[in-house]
Amino acid sequence: MQDCSILIVDDHPLFRKGIISVIEDSGIFSKIIESSTIKETFEILEKEKVDFIILDLNLPDGDGVDIIDKITKGKGIPILVITTYNSNIISRDVFKKGAKGYIAKENVSDNLIDAVKTILLGGNYLDATDNVFENDDKYNTELYFGLTNAEKIVFKMLAEGKTPKEIAYETGKSIKTVENQRGAIMKKLNFKTEVELIKLALKLNIIDI
């Protein structure tokens, strides 16, 4: 890709070098820029044209989650989060903030280029951080269409990161009713975690993140 630059934000030099090596081999970006802090990142963004950002969440001068929306809203630059945190809650938060992808560092060598290409093509990428994702048949869209209309509404709200209490408030249902619907949804889809639910919602383009 001609004249396309990427900014890699991570405070571990050896890890940055590893990412740079993979990125260089892909030939996708003509320019690679490095940063190790939030402060340095914004200084670079003021001076340089950046088309894509790989962002670590654990930085010495702050939490990377807190700057995602500032970059996406202010600069409109797609962000791929790479982190040591394998957390359903954190992955949901970074998507809500505007990130386009999430990868656990342990899976970077296998998934990095796929994630970058998916995002550059306008998609979202949720890393297979658990072996429950290895079989793509789990995300058979026919299972979703077996949900009732009421369950589909709750499905969407759960995928957006809302709690049963928030869903109950917004829909006028009791928390118990929402929790029962959540249980029915997870059972019908053969899911054990909400990350699985989020991945299916992304596949179906039900949520806009």
Backbone as JSON Lines, residues from 0, in Angstrom:
{"i":0,"aa":"M","n":[0.86,-1.2,0.0],"ca":[0.0,0.0,0.0],"c":[0.89,1.24,0.0]}
{"i":1,"aa":"Q","n":[0.77,2.07,-1.0],"ca":[1.66,3.21,-1.15],"c":[1.3,4.34,-0.2]}
{"i":2,"aa":"D","n":[2.35,5.01,0.3],"ca":[2.19,6.19,1.15],"c":[1.22,5.96,2.31]}
{"i":3,"aa":"C","n":[1.3,4.8,2.93],"ca":[0.46,4.47,4.06],"c":[1.36,4.25,5.28]}
{"i":4,"aa":"S","n":[1.09,4.99,6.36],"ca":[1.96,4.92,7.53],"c":[1.26,4.29,8.72]}
{"i":5,"aa":"I","n":[2.06,3.66,9.56],"ca":[1.54,3.02,10.76],"c":[2.34,3.49,11.97]}
{"i":6,"aa":"L","n":[1.63,3.73,13.08],"ca":[2.26,4.12,14.34],"c":[2.1,2.97,15.33]}
{"i":7,"aa":"I","n":[3.22,2.51,15.87],"ca":[3.21,1.41,16.85],"c":[3.49,2.01,18.22]}
{"i":8,"aa":"V","n":[2.51,1.88,19.12],"ca":[2.62,2.47,20.45],"c":[2.77,1.36,21.48]}
{"i":9,"aa":"D","n":[3.98,1.2,22.0],"ca":[4.26,0.16,23.0],"c":[5.55,0.55,23.71]}
{"i":10,"aa":"D","n":[5.61,0.36,25.01],"ca":[6.79,0.81,25.75],"c":[7.87,-0.28,25.89]}
{"i":11,"aa":"H","n":[7.7,-1.4,25.22],"ca":[8.7,-2.46,25.26],"c":[9.43,-2.52,23.91]}
{"i":12,"aa":"P","n":[10.68,-2.06,23.86],"ca":[11.42,-1.98,22.6],"c":[11.52,-3.3,21.85]}
{"i":13,"aa":"L","n":[11.75,-4.39,22.58],"ca":[11.9,-5.68,21.92],"c":[10.59,-6.12,21.27]}
{"i":14,"aa":"F","n":[9.47,-5.86,21.95],"ca":[8.18,-6.23,21.38],"c":[7.88,-5.37,20.15]}
{"i":15,"aa":"R","n":[8.21,-4.07,20.23],"ca":[8.02,-3.19,19.07],"c":[8.81,-3.7,17.88]}
{"i":16,"aa":"K","n":[10.04,-4.14,18.13],"ca":[10.88,-4.64,17.04],"c":[10.25,-5.87,16.4]}
{"i":17,"aa":"G","n":[9.64,-6.71,17.22],"ca":[8.98,-7.89,16.7],"c":[7.82,-7.53,15.8]}
{"i":18,"aa":"I","n":[7.01,-6.55,16.24],"ca":[5.87,-6.09,15.44],"c":[6.37,-5.45,14.13]}
{"i":19,"aa":"I","n":[7.41,-4.63,14.25],"ca":[7.96,-3.96,13.07],"c":[8.43,-4.99,12.04]}
{"i":20,"aa":"S","n":[9.06,-6.05,12.51],"ca":[9.54,-7.09,11.6],"c":[8.39,-7.72,10.83]}
{"i":21,"aa":"V","n":[7.29,-8.02,11.53],"ca":[6.13,-8.62,10.88],"c":[5.49,-7.64,9.9]}
{"i":22,"aa":"I","n":[5.39,-6.38,10.31],"ca":[4.79,-5.35,9.45],"c":[5.63,-5.12,8.2]}
{"i":23,"aa":"E","n":[6.94,-5.06,8.37],"ca":[7.83,-4.84,7.22],"c":[7.71,-5.98,6.21]}
{"i":24,"aa":"D","n":[7.63,-7.2,6.72],"ca":[7.52,-8.36,5.83],"c":[6.22,-8.35,5.04]}
{"i":25,"aa":"S","n":[5.17,-7.75,5.6],"ca":[3.87,-7.74,4.94],"c":[3.83,-6.79,3.74]}
{"i":26,"aa":"G","n":[4.67,-5.74,3.78],"ca":[4.71,-4.76,2.7],"c":[3.48,-3.87,2.62]}
{"i":27,"aa":"I","n":[2.68,-3.83,3.67],"ca":[1.43,-3.06,3.65],"c":[1.7,-1.56,3.83]}
{"i":28,"aa":"F","n":[2.65,-1.24,4.7],"ca":[2.9,0.17,5.04],"c":[4.25,0.63,4.51]}
{"i":29,"aa":"S","n":[4.27,1.86,4.01],"ca":[5.5,2.43,3.48],"c":[6.32,3.11,4.58]}
{"i":30,"aa":"K","n":[5.67,3.45,5.69],"ca":[6.37,4.14,6.78],"c":[5.92,3.6,8.12]}
{"i":31,"aa":"I","n":[6.88,3.3,8.99],"ca":[6.59,2.79,10.33],"c":[7.15,3.77,11.35]}
{"i":32,"aa":"I","n":[6.29,4.21,12.26],"ca":[6.67,5.17,13.3],"c":[6.49,4.5,14.65]}
{"i":33,"aa":"E","n":[7.36,4.83,15.61],"ca":[7.3,4.21,16.93],"c":[7.03,5.24,18.02]}
{"i":34,"aa":"S","n":[6.33,4.8,19.06],"ca":[6.09,5.62,20.24],"c":[6.04,4.72,21.46]}
{"i":35,"aa":"S","n":[6.47,5.26,22.62],"ca":[6.47,4.45,23.85],"c":[5.58,5.03,24.95]}
{"i":36,"aa":"T","n":[5.01,6.22,24.71],"ca":[4.15,6.86,25.73],"c":[2.95,7.53,25.07]}
{"i":37,"aa":"I","n":[1.98,7.87,25.9],"ca":[0.81,8.6,25.42],"c":[1.22,10.0,24.96]}
{"i":38,"aa":"K","n":[2.05,10.66,25.75],"ca":[2.51,12.01,25.43],"c":[3.21,12.04,24.07]}
{"i":39,"aa":"E","n":[4.12,11.09,23.87],"ca":[4.85,11.03,22.61],"c":[3.91,10.73,21.44]}
{"i":40,"aa":"T","n":[2.91,9.91,21.7],"ca":[1.94,9.54,20.65],"c":[1.22,10.77,20.13]}
{"i":41,"aa":"F","n":[0.72,11.61,21.03],"ca":[-0.01,12.8,20.58],"c":[0.92,13.82,19.93]}
{"i":42,"aa":"E","n":[2.16,13.87,20.37],"ca":[3.13,14.75,19.71],"c":[3.37,14.3,18.27]}
{"i":43,"aa":"I","n":[3.46,12.99,18.07],"ca":[3.65,12.45,16.72],"c":[2.43,12.73,15.85]}
{"i":44,"aa":"L","n":[1.24,12.56,16.43],"ca":[0.0,12.76,15.67],"c":[-0.17,14.22,15.22]}
{"i":45,"aa":"E","n":[0.43,15.13,15.96],"ca":[0.37,16.53,15.58],"c":[1.31,16.84,14.41]}
{"i":46,"aa":"K","n":[2.36,16.05,14.27],"ca":[3.39,16.34,13.26],"c":[3.31,15.43,12.03]}
{"i":47,"aa":"E","n":[2.88,14.18,12.26],"ca":[2.97,13.18,11.21],"c":[1.6,12.77,10.67]}
{"i":48,"aa":"K","n":[1.58,12.33,9.43],"ca":[0.38,11.72,8.86],"c":[0.4,10.25,9.24]}
{"i":49,"aa":"V","n":[-0.6,9.83,10.0],"ca":[-0.68,8.43,10.45],"c":[-1.99,7.83,9.94]}
{"i":50,"aa":"D","n":[-1.88,6.66,9.31],"ca":[-3.06,6.01,8.72],"c":[-3.58,4.85,9.54]}
{"i":51,"aa":"F","n":[-2.75,4.36,10.47],"ca":[-3.14,3.18,11.25],"c":[-2.33,3.18,12.54]}
{"i":52,"aa":"I","n":[-2.96,2.73,13.63],"ca":[-2.25,2.68,14.92],"c":[-2.38,1.31,15.55]}
{"i":53,"aa":"I","n":[-1.26,0.77,16.0],"ca":[-1.25,-0.41,16.87],"c":[-0.96,0.1,18.27]}
{"i":54,"aa":"L","n":[-1.85,-0.18,19.21],"ca":[-1.79,0.45,20.53],"c":[-1.77,-0.58,21.66]}
{"i":55,"aa":"D","n":[-0.74,-0.49,22.51],"ca":[-0.72,-1.26,23.74],"c":[-1.51,-0.49,24.79]}
{"i":56,"aa":"L","n":[-2.18,-1.19,25.7],"ca":[-3.0,-0.5,26.7],"c":[-2.22,-0.09,27.94]}
{"i":57,"aa":"N","n":[-1.17,-0.83,28.25],"ca":[-0.41,-0.57,29.48],"c":[0.8,0.28,29.17]}
{"i":58,"aa":"L","n":[0.63,1.62,29.29],"ca":[1.7,2.55,28.97],"c":[2.18,3.27,30.23]}
{"i":59,"aa":"P","n":[3.42,3.71,30.27],"ca":[3.99,4.27,31.5],"c":[3.31,5.55,31.99]}
{"i":60,"aa":"D","n":[2.68,6.31,31.09],"ca":[2.06,7.57,31.52],"c":[0.53,7.54,31.44]}
{"i":61,"aa":"G","n":[-0.05,6.33,31.43],"ca":[-1.52,6.26,31.44],"c":[-2.06,4.99,30.83]}
{"i":62,"aa":"D","n":[-3.37,4.89,30.85],"ca":[-4.08,3.73,30.31],"c":[-4.45,3.99,28.85]}
{"i":63,"aa":"G","n":[-4.02,3.1,27.97],"ca":[-4.28,3.26,26.55],"c":[-5.76,3.33,26.21]}
{"i":64,"aa":"V","n":[-6.61,2.69,27.02],"ca":[-8.05,2.72,26.77],"c":[-8.56,4.15,26.76]}
{"i":65,"aa":"D","n":[-7.99,4.98,27.63],"ca":[-8.48,6.35,27.79],"c":[-8.22,7.25,26.58]}
{"i":66,"aa":"I","n":[-7.32,6.86,25.7],"ca":[-7.0,7.74,24.56],"c":[-7.61,7.25,23.25]}
{"i":67,"aa":"I","n":[-8.23,6.08,23.26],"ca":[-8.76,5.53,22.01],"c":[-9.79,6.45,21.39]}
{"i":68,"aa":"D","n":[-10.79,6.87,22.18],"ca":[-11.85,7.72,21.6],"c":[-11.32,9.08,21.18]}
{"i":69,"aa":"K","n":[-10.29,9.59,21.88],"ca":[-9.71,10.88,21.51],"c":[-9.06,10.8,20.13]}
{"i":70,"aa":"I","n":[-8.45,9.66,19.84],"ca":[-7.79,9.49,18.54],"c":[-8.81,9.22,17.46]}
{"i":71,"aa":"T","n":[-9.76,8.32,17.73],"ca":[-10.72,7.95,16.69],"c":[-11.66,9.1,16.35]}
{"i":72,"aa":"K","n":[-12.08,9.86,17.37],"ca":[-12.99,10.98,17.12],"c":[-12.24,12.2,16.56]}
{"i":73,"aa":"G","n":[-11.05,12.44,17.09],"ca":[-10.31,13.62,16.67],"c":[-9.58,13.44,15.35]}
{"i":74,"aa":"K","n":[-9.04,12.23,15.13],"ca":[-8.2,11.99,13.96],"c":[-8.83,11.0,12.97]}
{"i":75,"aa":"G","n":[-9.76,10.21,13.45],"ca":[-10.39,9.21,12.58],"c":[-9.45,8.11,12.14]}
{"i":76,"aa":"I","n":[-8.45,7.81,12.96],"ca":[-7.46,6.79,12.61],"c":[-7.88,5.44,13.19]}
{"i":77,"aa":"P","n":[-7.91,4.38,12.38],"ca":[-8.27,3.06,12.92],"c":[-7.21,2.55,13.88]}
{"i":78,"aa":"I","n":[-7.68,1.95,14.97],"ca":[-6.77,1.47,16.02],"c":[-6.94,-0.03,16.23]}
{"i":79,"aa":"L","n":[-5.81,-0.73,16.25],"ca":[-5.77,-2.13,16.63],"c":[-5.1,-2.22,18.0]}
{"i":80,"aa":"V","n":[-5.82,-2.7,18.99],"ca":[-5.28,-2.84,20.34],"c":[-4.57,-4.18,20.47]}
{"i":81,"aa":"I","n":[-3.35,-4.13,21.02],"ca":[-2.6,-5.34,21.32],"c":[-2.24,-5.3,22.79]}
{"i":82,"aa":"T","n":[-2.64,-6.32,23.55],"ca":[-2.48,-6.22,24.99],"c":[-2.21,-7.57,25.64]}
{"i":83,"aa":"T","n":[-1.6,-7.52,26.8],"ca":[-1.39,-8.74,27.58],"c":[-2.67,-9.15,28.31]}
{"i":84,"aa":"Y","n":[-3.65,-8.23,28.37],"ca":[-4.89,-8.51,29.08],"c":[-5.84,-9.34,28.22]}
{"i":85,"aa":"N","n":[-6.13,-10.55,28.67],"ca":[-7.1,-11.4,27.97],"c":[-8.41,-11.29,28.74]}
{"i":86,"aa":"S","n":[-9.14,-10.21,28.5],"ca":[-10.32,-9.91,29.31],"c":[-11.52,-9.57,28.44]}
{"i":87,"aa":"N","n":[-12.63,-10.25,28.72],"ca":[-13.88,-9.95,28.01],"c":[-14.28,-8.49,28.2]}
{"i":88,"aa":"I","n":[-14.17,-8.01,29.44],"ca":[-14.6,-6.66,29.77],"c":[-13.75,-5.63,29.04]}
{"i":89,"aa":"I","n":[-12.42,-5.84,29.05],"ca":[-11.53,-4.87,28.4],"c":[-11.74,-4.86,26.9]}
{"i":90,"aa":"S","n":[-11.9,-6.03,26.29],"ca":[-12.11,-6.06,24.84],"c":[-13.4,-5.32,24.48]}
{"i":91,"aa":"R","n":[-14.41,-5.47,25.3],"ca":[-15.68,-4.78,25.06],"c":[-15.5,-3.27,25.2]}
{"i":92,"aa":"D","n":[-14.71,-2.87,26.2],"ca":[-14.49,-1.44,26.43],"c":[-13.74,-0.79,25.26]}
{"i":93,"aa":"V","n":[-12.72,-1.47,24.74],"ca":[-11.93,-0.84,23.68],"c":[-12.77,-0.69,22.4]}
{"i":94,"aa":"F","n":[-13.67,-1.65,22.15],"ca":[-14.54,-1.52,20.99],"c":[-15.53,-0.38,21.19]}
{"i":95,"aa":"K","n":[-16.06,-0.25,22.4],"ca":[-17.0,0.84,22.68],"c":[-16.33,2.2,22.54]}
{"i":96,"aa":"K","n":[-15.03,2.24,22.83],"ca":[-14.28,3.5,22.71],"c":[-13.98,3.85,21.25]}
{"i":97,"aa":"G","n":[-14.08,2.85,20.37],"ca":[-13.85,3.14,18.96],"c":[-12.76,2.35,18.28]}
{"i":98,"aa":"A","n":[-12.07,1.46,19.03],"ca":[-11.05,0.64,18.41],"c":[-11.69,-0.3,17.39]}
{"i":99,"aa":"K","n":[-10.92,-0.71,16.41],"ca":[-11.42,-1.59,15.36],"c":[-10.95,-3.04,15.52]}
{"i":100,"aa":"G","n":[-10.01,-3.25,16.43],"ca":[-9.52,-4.61,16.62],"c":[-8.88,-4.82,17.98]}
{"i":101,"aa":"Y","n":[-8.8,-6.08,18.39],"ca":[-8.27,-6.44,19.71],"c":[-7.55,-7.79,19.59]}
{"i":102,"aa":"I","n":[-6.26,-7.8,19.95],"ca":[-5.46,-9.03,19.9],"c":[-4.68,-9.18,21.2]}
{"i":103,"aa":"A","n":[-4.66,-10.39,21.74],"ca":[-3.79,-10.69,22.88],"c":[-2.36,-10.83,22.36]}
{"i":104,"aa":"K","n":[-1.4,-10.32,23.12],"ca":[0.0,-10.33,22.66],"c":[0.49,-11.74,22.34]}
{"i":105,"aa":"E","n":[-0.03,-12.71,23.05],"ca":[0.42,-14.09,22.84],"c":[0.05,-14.6,21.45]}
{"i":106,"aa":"N","n":[-0.91,-13.93,20.8],"ca":[-1.38,-14.38,19.49],"c":[-0.95,-13.47,18.34]}
{"i":107,"aa":"V","n":[-0.08,-12.5,18.63],"ca":[0.28,-11.49,17.64],"c":[0.91,-12.1,16.39]}
{"i":108,"aa":"S","n":[1.85,-13.02,16.57],"ca":[2.56,-13.56,15.41],"c":[1.62,-14.26,14.45]}
{"i":109,"aa":"D","n":[0.55,-14.85,14.96],"ca":[-0.39,-15.58,14.12],"c":[-1.46,-14.7,13.49]}
{"i":110,"aa":"N","n":[-1.88,-13.66,14.23],"ca":[-3.09,-12.93,13.83],"c":[-2.89,-11.48,13.39]}
{"i":111,"aa":"L","n":[-1.68,-10.94,13.58],"ca":[-1.49,-9.5,13.36],"c":[-1.85,-9.05,11.95]}
{"i":112,"aa":"I","n":[-1.31,-9.68,10.95],"ca":[-1.54,-9.22,9.57],"c":[-3.0,-9.43,9.16]}
{"i":113,"aa":"D","n":[-3.59,-10.53,9.57],"ca":[-5.02,-10.74,9.28],"c":[-5.85,-9.62,9.88]}
{"i":114,"aa":"A","n":[-5.5,-9.24,11.12],"ca":[-6.24,-8.17,11.79],"c":[-6.08,-6.85,11.06]}
{"i":115,"aa":"V","n":[-4.85,-6.51,10.69],"ca":[-4.58,-5.25,9.99],"c":[-5.35,-5.2,8.66]}
{"i":116,"aa":"K","n":[-5.28,-6.27,7.9],"ca":[-5.96,-6.3,6.6],"c":[-7.47,-6.19,6.76]}
{"i":117,"aa":"T","n":[-8.02,-6.89,7.76],"ca":[-9.46,-6.84,8.0],"c":[-9.91,-5.42,8.32]}
{"i":118,"aa":"I","n":[-9.14,-4.74,9.17],"ca":[-9.49,-3.38,9.57],"c":[-9.35,-2.41,8.4]}
{"i":119,"aa":"L","n":[-8.29,-2.55,7.62],"ca":[-8.07,-1.66,6.47],"c":[-9.18,-1.81,5.43]}
{"i":120,"aa":"L","n":[-9.8,-2.98,5.41],"ca":[-10.91,-3.22,4.47],"c":[-12.25,-2.78,5.04]}
{"i":121,"aa":"G","n":[-12.21,-2.18,6.25],"ca":[-13.43,-1.64,6.85],"c":[-14.09,-2.55,7.85]}
{"i":122,"aa":"G","n":[-13.45,-3.67,8.19],"ca":[-14.04,-4.6,9.14],"c":[-13.54,-4.39,10.56]}
{"i":123,"aa":"N","n":[-14.0,-5.25,11.46],"ca":[-13.55,-5.26,12.85],"c":[-12.91,-6.62,13.13]}
{"i":124,"aa":"Y","n":[-11.94,-6.65,14.05],"ca":[-11.25,-7.9,14.33],"c":[-11.21,-8.15,15.83]}
{"i":125,"aa":"L","n":[-11.83,-9.24,16.26],"ca":[-11.78,-9.66,17.65],"c":[-10.94,-10.92,17.71]}
{"i":126,"aa":"D","n":[-9.84,-10.85,18.42],"ca":[-8.89,-11.94,18.48],"c":[-9.49,-13.2,19.08]}
{"i":127,"aa":"A","n":[-9.07,-14.34,18.54],"ca":[-9.46,-15.63,19.12],"c":[-8.57,-15.89,20.32]}
{"i":128,"aa":"T","n":[-8.86,-15.21,21.44],"ca":[-8.02,-15.3,22.61],"c":[-8.27,-16.55,23.43]}
{"i":129,"aa":"D","n":[-9.25,-17.32,23.03],"ca":[-9.57,-18.55,23.76],"c":[-9.86,-19.63,22.73]}
{"i":130,"aa":"N","n":[-9.52,-20.87,23.05],"ca":[-9.72,-21.91,22.06],"c":[-11.17,-22.19,21.75]}
{"i":131,"aa":"V","n":[-12.1,-21.55,22.46],"ca":[-13.52,-21.71,22.09],"c":[-13.78,-21.09,20.72]}
{"i":132,"aa":"F","n":[-12.85,-20.27,20.23],"ca":[-13.05,-19.62,18.94],"c":[-12.46,-20.44,17.79]}
{"i":133,"aa":"E","n":[-11.78,-21.54,18.09],"ca":[-11.07,-22.24,17.04],"c":[-12.01,-22.84,16.01]}
{"i":134,"aa":"N","n":[-13.19,-23.24,16.44],"ca":[-14.15,-23.83,15.51],"c":[-15.13,-22.76,15.07]}
{"i":135,"aa":"D","n":[-15.01,-22.31,13.83],"ca":[-15.86,-21.22,13.37],"c":[-17.31,-21.64,13.23]}
{"i":136,"aa":"D","n":[-17.57,-22.97,13.28],"ca":[-18.95,-23.43,13.21],"c":[-19.77,-22.94,14.39]}
{"i":137,"aa":"K","n":[-19.09,-22.56,15.49],"ca":[-19.82,-22.04,16.66],"c":[-20.57,-20.77,16.3]}
{"i":138,"aa":"Y","n":[-20.12,-20.11,15.24],"ca":[-20.7,-18.82,14.87],"c":[-21.63,-18.95,13.67]}
{"i":139,"aa":"N","n":[-22.28,-20.1,13.58],"ca":[-23.28,-20.34,12.54],"c":[-24.41,-19.32,12.7]}
{"i":140,"aa":"T","n":[-24.59,-18.5,11.68],"ca":[-25.59,-17.43,11.79],"c":[-27.01,-17.96,11.92]}
{"i":141,"aa":"E","n":[-27.24,-19.21,11.53],"ca":[-28.58,-19.77,11.64],"c":[-29.03,-19.84,13.1]}
{"i":142,"aa":"L","n":[-28.08,-20.01,14.0],"ca":[-28.42,-20.07,15.43],"c":[-29.02,-18.74,15.89]}
{"i":143,"aa":"Y","n":[-28.44,-17.64,15.39],"ca":[-28.96,-16.32,15.77],"c":[-30.4,-16.17,15.32]}
{"i":144,"aa":"F","n":[-30.71,-16.6,14.11],"ca":[-32.05,-16.42,13.58],"c":[-33.08,-17.33,14.25]}
{"i":145,"aa":"G","n":[-32.6,-18.2,15.12],"ca":[-33.5,-19.02,15.92],"c":[-33.95,-18.32,17.19]}
{"i":146,"aa":"L","n":[-33.38,-17.15,17.47],"ca":[-33.79,-16.37,18.65],"c":[-35.13,-15.69,18.39]}
{"i":147,"aa":"T","n":[-35.88,-15.44,19.46],"ca":[-37.11,-14.67,19.32],"c":[-36.75,-13.21,19.11]}
{"i":148,"aa":"N","n":[-37.72,-12.4,18.69],"ca":[-37.46,-10.96,18.49],"c":[-37.0,-10.3,19.77]}
{"i":149,"aa":"A","n":[-37.64,-10.67,20.89],"ca":[-37.26,-10.09,22.18],"c":[-35.82,-10.48,22.54]}
{"i":150,"aa":"E","n":[-35.44,-11.72,22.25],"ca":[-34.09,-12.18,22.55],"c":[-33.07,-11.48,21.65]}
{"i":151,"aa":"K","n":[-33.45,-11.2,20.41],"ca":[-32.53,-10.49,19.5],"c":[-32.23,-9.09,20.01]}
{"i":152,"aa":"I","n":[-33.23,-8.44,20.6],"ca":[-33.02,-7.1,21.16],"c":[-32.04,-7.18,22.32]}
{"i":153,"aa":"V","n":[-32.24,-8.16,23.19],"ca":[-31.34,-8.33,24.34],"c":[-29.95,-8.74,23.86]}
{"i":154,"aa":"F","n":[-29.89,-9.6,22.85],"ca":[-28.61,-10.02,22.26],"c":[-27.8,-8.79,21.83]}
{"i":155,"aa":"K","n":[-28.43,-7.9,21.09],"ca":[-27.75,-6.7,20.6],"c":[-27.25,-5.84,21.75]}
{"i":156,"aa":"M","n":[-28.08,-5.67,22.76],"ca":[-27.7,-4.81,23.88],"c":[-26.57,-5.44,24.7]}
{"i":157,"aa":"L","n":[-26.58,-6.75,24.85],"ca":[-25.48,-7.43,25.53],"c":[-24.18,-7.27,24.74]}
{"i":158,"aa":"A","n":[-24.28,-7.4,23.42],"ca":[-23.09,-7.26,22.56],"c":[-22.54,-5.84,22.61]}
{"i":159,"aa":"E","n":[-23.39,-4.87,22.89],"ca":[-22.96,-3.47,23.02],"c":[-22.32,-3.19,24.37]}
{"i":160,"aa":"G","n":[-22.33,-4.21,25.25],"ca":[-21.67,-4.06,26.53],"c":[-22.57,-3.64,27.67]}
{"i":161,"aa":"K","n":[-23.87,-3.67,27.46],"ca":[-24.8,-3.25,28.51],"c":[-25.04,-4.39,29.5]}
{"i":162,"aa":"T","n":[-25.21,-4.02,30.75],"ca":[-25.48,-5.0,31.8],"c":[-26.96,-5.33,31.84]}
{"i":163,"aa":"P","n":[-27.34,-6.47,32.45],"ca":[-28.77,-6.78,32.6],"c":[-29.56,-5.66,33.27]}
{"i":164,"aa":"K","n":[-28.93,-4.98,34.23],"ca":[-29.6,-3.88,34.91],"c":[-29.88,-2.74,33.93]}
{"i":165,"aa":"E","n":[-28.91,-2.4,33.1],"ca":[-29.09,-1.33,32.11],"c":[-30.14,-1.72,31.07]}
{"i":166,"aa":"I","n":[-30.1,-2.98,30.66],"ca":[-31.08,-3.45,29.67],"c":[-32.48,-3.41,30.25]}
{"i":167,"aa":"A","n":[-32.61,-3.83,31.49],"ca":[-33.91,-3.8,32.15],"c":[-34.46,-2.38,32.21]}
{"i":168,"aa":"Y","n":[-33.61,-1.43,32.54],"ca":[-34.03,-0.03,32.63],"c":[-34.49,0.5,31.27]}
{"i":169,"aa":"E","n":[-33.72,0.17,30.22],"ca":[-34.02,0.7,28.89],"c":[-35.23,0.03,28.23]}
{"i":170,"aa":"T","n":[-35.47,-1.23,28.58],"ca":[-36.58,-1.96,27.95],"c":[-37.84,-2.01,28.8]}
{"i":171,"aa":"G","n":[-37.71,-1.6,30.06],"ca":[-38.88,-1.63,30.94],"c":[-39.16,-3.01,31.5]}
{"i":172,"aa":"K","n":[-38.22,-3.93,31.36],"ca":[-38.39,-5.28,31.9],"c":[-37.76,-5.38,33.29]}
{"i":173,"aa":"S","n":[-38.07,-6.45,33.98],"ca":[-37.41,-6.68,35.26],"c":[-36.01,-7.26,35.0]}
{"i":174,"aa":"I","n":[-35.12,-7.07,35.96],"ca":[-33.76,-7.61,35.81],"c":[-33.82,-9.13,35.69]}
{"i":175,"aa":"K","n":[-34.71,-9.76,36.44],"ca":[-34.84,-11.22,36.39],"c":[-35.24,-11.69,34.99]}
{"i":176,"aa":"T","n":[-36.17,-10.95,34.36],"ca":[-36.6,-11.3,33.01],"c":[-35.44,-11.21,32.03]}
{"i":177,"aa":"V","n":[-34.67,-10.13,32.15],"ca":[-33.51,-9.95,31.27],"c":[-32.49,-11.06,31.49]}
{"i":178,"aa":"E","n":[-32.23,-11.38,32.74],"ca":[-31.26,-12.44,33.05],"c":[-31.73,-13.78,32.51]}
{"i":179,"aa":"N","n":[-33.03,-14.04,32.57],"ca":[-33.58,-15.28,32.01],"c":[-33.42,-15.3,30.49]}
{"i":180,"aa":"Q","n":[-33.65,-14.13,29.85],"ca":[-33.49,-14.05,28.4],"c":[-32.03,-14.23,28.01]}
{"i":181,"aa":"R","n":[-31.14,-13.64,28.8],"ca":[-29.71,-13.82,28.53],"c":[-29.35,-15.3,28.6]}
{"i":182,"aa":"G","n":[-29.86,-16.0,29.63],"ca":[-29.59,-17.43,29.76],"c":[-30.1,-18.23,28.57]}
{"i":183,"aa":"A","n":[-31.29,-17.85,28.1],"ca":[-31.88,-18.55,26.96],"c":[-31.07,-18.3,25.69]}
{"i":184,"aa":"I","n":[-30.58,-17.07,25.53],"ca":[-29.77,-16.72,24.36],"c":[-28.48,-17.53,24.35]}
{"i":185,"aa":"M","n":[-27.78,-17.55,25.48],"ca":[-26.51,-18.26,25.55],"c":[-26.71,-19.76,25.31]}
{"i":186,"aa":"K","n":[-27.82,-20.3,25.81],"ca":[-28.1,-21.72,25.62],"c":[-28.4,-22.03,24.15]}
{"i":187,"aa":"K","n":[-29.21,-21.2,23.51],"ca":[-29.57,-21.42,22.11],"c":[-28.36,-21.31,21.18]}
{"i":188,"aa":"L","n":[-27.44,-20.43,21.54],"ca":[-26.25,-20.2,20.71],"c":[-25.09,-21.12,21.08]}
{"i":189,"aa":"N","n":[-25.27,-21.9,22.16],"ca":[-24.21,-22.79,22.65],"c":[-22.96,-22.01,23.06]}
{"i":190,"aa":"F","n":[-23.18,-20.83,23.65],"ca":[-22.09,-19.98,24.1],"c":[-21.92,-20.07,25.61]}
{"i":191,"aa":"K","n":[-20.67,-19.84,26.04],"ca":[-20.37,-19.82,27.47],"c":[-19.97,-18.43,27.95]}
{"i":192,"aa":"T","n":[-19.45,-17.61,27.06],"ca":[-19.0,-16.26,27.44],"c":[-19.59,-15.21,26.51]}
{"i":193,"aa":"E","n":[-19.61,-13.98,26.99],"ca":[-20.15,-12.9,26.17],"c":[-19.19,-12.47,25.08]}
{"i":194,"aa":"V","n":[-17.92,-12.84,25.17],"ca":[-17.0,-12.56,24.07],"c":[-17.44,-13.33,22.83]}
{"i":195,"aa":"E","n":[-17.91,-14.56,23.02],"ca":[-18.43,-15.34,21.9],"c":[-19.63,-14.62,21.28]}
{"i":196,"aa":"L","n":[-20.47,-14.08,22.14],"ca":[-21.66,-13.35,21.69],"c":[-21.26,-12.11,20.89]}
{"i":197,"aa":"I","n":[-20.25,-11.4,21.37],"ca":[-19.77,-10.2,20.68],"c":[-19.21,-10.57,19.31]}
{"i":198,"aa":"K","n":[-18.48,-11.67,19.24],"ca":[-17.88,-12.07,17.96],"c":[-18.97,-12.39,16.94]}
{"i":199,"aa":"L","n":[-20.04,-13.06,17.36],"ca":[-21.13,-13.36,16.44],"c":[-21.81,-12.06,16.0]}
{"i":200,"aa":"A","n":[-21.98,-11.13,16.94],"ca":[-22.61,-9.84,16.61],"c":[-21.77,-9.08,15.58]}
{"i":201,"aa":"L","n":[-20.45,-9.15,15.71],"ca":[-19.55,-8.51,14.73],"c":[-19.67,-9.19,13.37]}
{"i":202,"aa":"K","n":[-19.74,-10.52,13.38],"ca":[-19.84,-11.26,12.14],"c":[-21.13,-10.9,11.39]}
{"i":203,"aa":"L","n":[-22.2,-10.67,12.17],"ca":[-23.49,-10.37,11.58],"c":[-23.7,-8.87,11.34]}
{"i":204,"aa":"N","n":[-22.68,-8.06,11.73],"ca":[-22.79,-6.59,11.61],"c":[-23.98,-6.04,12.37]}
{"i":205,"aa":"I","n":[-24.28,-6.66,13.52],"ca":[-25.4,-6.21,14.35],"c":[-25.0,-5.02,15.2]}
{"i":206,"aa":"I","n":[-23.74,-4.97,15.58],"ca":[-23.27,-3.85,16.39],"c":[-22.33,-3.0,15.56]}
{"i":207,"aa":"D","n":[-22.38,-1.69,15.79],"ca":[-21.55,-0.71,15.09],"c":[-20.54,-0.2,16.07]}
{"i":208,"aa":"I","n":[-19.27,-0.62,15.92],"ca":[-18.27,-0.22,16.89],"c":[-17.09,0.47,16.22]}
